[in-house]
Amino acid sequence: MKVGDLIEASRGEVGLIIGVEMMYPGHPDSPTSRVKVAWQGEPPQWTRRDMLFSTMSINRVLSRASR
């Protein structure tokens, strides 16, 4: 996952990834640990402003960023 990807959360909420935190910062093959999302429409009940959350709560990636 990377900045610009359009995602769907576990209950169907849709959002755009605006920030990414890597599990092992500085390592070129590090997996994504947590993401910051700008929600389109109604956000999930559990979210708060400026919250980074685990990628495990993402159901699927709807559209990948072009970069």
N, C-alpha and C positions, 0 to 999 in steps of 0.2 A: 504494500500500500504506500501511496505517496500523496503529496499535496496536489489537490485538484481532482482526486478520485471522487465519484459520486457513489455513496453507499446506502444500504438499507439496514436499519437496526432490527433487532429480534422481533419487534411487533409491527414492522412495516413503516416506521418513520424513515424519512429520506433526508440525507444531509450531504454536505460537501466538506471534505477533509481540508482544513486550513492550517494544520500543524501536526508534525510527527515527532515522536520521541523514540529513539532507537534503543534496543535492549543493551547493546554494547557500543556506546558512542565511540566513534573513531575507527571502528573495525569495518572494512569495506563490505563484508558479507553479513552484517548484523541484521537480524529480523526486526520488524516494527514491534515495539512494546505497547505504546499508548498513542492515541490520536486526539486531536482537538477538532471538533466539528461545528460548522455553521448549519443549523437545522433549517430545512425548507418546510414551512408550514408549522404544524404543531410538534414541539420537541417531546422526547420521552419524559415521563413523570420524574424519573430519577436524576435527570441532568441538571447541572447548575452552570451559570455563566463562567467562562474561562476554565472549564473542567476538562482535564485529560482523562480519557477512560480506556480500558483494556480493549484490544482488538477482538477479544472473545465475545463481546456483546454485539459484534457486527455479523449480520446474517449473510450478506453477500455484497460484492462490488458490482454496482449497476453499470458504471462506465469508467474506464481508466483514463487518466490524464495522458496527454500526448507527448509530454517530455520524458 
